[in-house]
Amino acid sequence: MSEVASVLAGLPEDRAPQVGFIGYGDTAAGDRVLIAVDNHYDQTVVDAMATALRDKGATVDIMTTDSGPDREADYRDEVEAVIRDTHWTEKPRRWEGLPSVEDFAGKAGYDLLLHGRGGPTPPTDYRYEQFPWLKEEHLLQGAGGFPRDLHRLINMTTWDKIWHKGPGSVVRLTDPEGTDISFTLHEEYFDGSRRNFTEKPTRAFGHLHGHPPTPILDKEDATGVIAGTTSHIGRPFPRIKVHIEGGRIEAIEGGGPYGDAWREVLEETKNVHYPSFPRPGLFWLWEVAIGTNPWTVRSPNINMVSSGGFEWERRRAGVIHCGMGTRWRAGEEAWAAKNNVKYGHLHVHLLFPTYEITTREGNVIPVIQNGHLNALDDPAVVDLARGYGGDPDVFLKERWIPAVPGITVPGSYDDFARDPAPFIYDDNRKLYVA
């Protein structure tokens, strides 16, 4: 673990939030560094990173905030962690950095803050890099140290298809758990005005936008169903089917208590007209985020809140997480907070998606097929991977394939979908049997 921490301590600092593009390499002798975590982090991880930075001559302080006792994840955790009706600085959400910690780091004169584990990194006068390594396994699996130039090429190879072939094309997104949705990549979305939806979206590497972010156009036409059994946080739920028409959720089917909680917010916000959406309603599709790191493996002890939940798995190459609602810390969220109306976006994970672009000329361009990111097979990517040691599969073969009955392992998907948590938790324990 100390070796991986040393690698991270030498990687470039890009202020990027995605694993594989996080580094602390600008640290120099005499720097003052603050590592700010909560009590759910493994102390061994924090100590390993502190040691690696001290070895570079930095002075490292550690701050630990209290996130409450560890516990089993609950069905409603995602809604309670993400949906707000006051400003996020007053009631911070899961993943993002605490504003009080960010303010302290600035006032105390730190050169570098290591803090937070998702969402955009806010602007500060000091260097600020995220620290998403809650568990020892998050370091040991190596995803954070995946070769940066290879990872960059994987992202650009994927992104070139969307950015250069996408304008005016139609995307069809499917998944064996029941997703089947299509939408047009309208040319107006490609004007460069949307955060991280540009020709070179460096800070979106590892989280590539398969659908343009907000604001949503009047002619948005995403229509179909998004279905699955996991989200970022919380207990796996009975299969949910989110019905979308013209870009907006019109109905939510199933999902157990997670679906119930989502339906409550859907009903409460149905007449609210957010400035980023063409018609009233909170839950519009904008996030179709593509993971790109083939070394990502689902977190250990996934049943516990301290694991970080299923949020970690969204980084795996070929996994898509769909988010519906307002964009994190965007203008529409500030507007909602000012008006004391609910905001935020909720997720459904697609573990085996097929994402295909059909151009206006009728050419079909595969981006992901059955959960496998096509860029991993690109000749230029394979050649670069081969240069690291001969066998490109060491770098390009996915280290973890999700086990789902009826899809990747024997069994009945219908039985699994009625109550997926027992199977997922049991399979997760097997991943970490010595």
C-alpha positions, 0 to 999 in steps of 0.5 A: 500500500505504501508503494501505491501511495508513493506513486500517487504522491508523484502523479501530476495534479490536474484538479480532476475528480476521477480515479486515475487522474488524481495525483499529488505530484506538485508537492515539494519540500516545505509544503504544508498539506492537510488531509481531511477525511471522516471516520469512515476512512481506513486509518492505514490509508490515510497514514500511508498517504501522509507518509508518502507526502512527508517523504517528499519533505512536506509537513502533513496534518490530518483532520478527521470529521465525524460522519456518525457510526458505521452501519448497514446501508439503507434503501433510502440512503441515496435520496437522503444523501443527495436531495436538498432544499437548502444550499449545499454549503449549509448541508453538504452532500455525500462525496463533496468536500465540506465547505468548512474544511475548504475555508479552514485550509485557505485561512490556515495557509495550506499549500495543498488540501486532500479532501472529498471524493466526488463531484467537481473540485471547487476553485480555491487559491490553494492546490486542491485534490480529491481523496477518494481512497476510503478503504485499503482495497481502493489503493491496493487494486491499483486503479488510482495508479493506472498509467496516466497516458494510457488512461488518457488515450482510452478516454480520448479514443472514446470521446472522439466518437461522441464529439466528432461523430455525435452531432446530429446523431442518435444514441441507443442505450440498452442493458440486459437488466431492462434499459432501452432508451434513445436520444438525439445528440442535437448539434446545439449541445456541441457549442462548448458552453457546457461544463466538461462537454467540450472538444477536450474534456480533461476534467471529465476523463473517467466520467465521460458524458454520453448525454450532454449536461444541463441546460437541456434543450427545448427539443430534447427527445430522450425516450425509453426506459432506464432500469437497474438494481444499484445506485451510488449509495444505499442497499441494492433495490428491487429492479427499478424502471424509470420511464422517460419521455422527451427527456423527463421522467414520467413514471417510476416503476418498482424499486422498492423503498428506493423507488418509493422515496424517488416517487415522493420527490418526483411528485413534490417537484413536478410543478417546479420549473427549474431554469436548466430545463424546458418544462417543469419537473426536477427529474430530467435525464442529463447524466449518462456517464461512462467509466473508463478504468479497467482496474476498478473492482467493487469495494469490499464490505459493500453492505456498509456505509463506510465502504463508500457504497456502489459509487466506486464501481461507476468508475469501471470501464464500460459501466454507465451511471445514469443521473436524473435531476439537477447538475451538481453545484450548477446554477440551477442548484443555486437557484433551487436552494435560494427558492427552498425547493428540492434539487439534486439528481438520483442514479441508476447503474448500468453494468452491461450497457450497449451504447451505440451512435447512429450517424445521419448517414446511417453508420453505426458506431459502437462505443460500449458493447455489453459492458465492454468499452470498445476503446480498450480494443483500439489498435493505438490503445493496445500498442501503447499498453503493449509498451508497458510490458508485452502483454496488453491484457495486463492493463486492458482486461477488466479486473472485475466482471459483475456477477448477475444471475441470468446475465453473467452467472447461472441463475434466474434474473427475475429471482435476483431482481426481486431482492438483489442485495443478498446475492450481491453481498454474498458475491462481494464477500467472495471477492475478498476471500484470501 
